[in-house]
Amino acid sequence: MAYGKTSFVCLPCRASYKQPLPGMGRDERLCPRCARPLVHVGSAFAAPRRRDTAAWRTLSVLLHAGVRFHKSCCGGPGYRPRSLSEVRERMTYARRTGQPFSEALVLRELP
């Protein structure tokens, strides 16, 4: 029986790897390039190109805030900011309203 795979990311290397789901025998995953721990990002993740540093910076902010890319029932992971300017807008909104930063990041439109 084949097991499903999900995405893991190494931020310093700017690399993404598909590996078996956590809990299938191996929970700690290491990057094959630098041997640092990989971050589990979810099965609905699409990695940016390695040379797109702005997209990787944006991804780093999302992951450090606890935002992941898991599939929901029908429409994928939902909205995720794609640029640093969108992240800055949501940071400002979160500070102004007192809403948690991780929740403000996934709002499709700001009120």
Helices and strands as residue ranges (DSSP letters): E 5-10, E 15-20, E 39-42, H 53-64, H 84-97, H 101-105
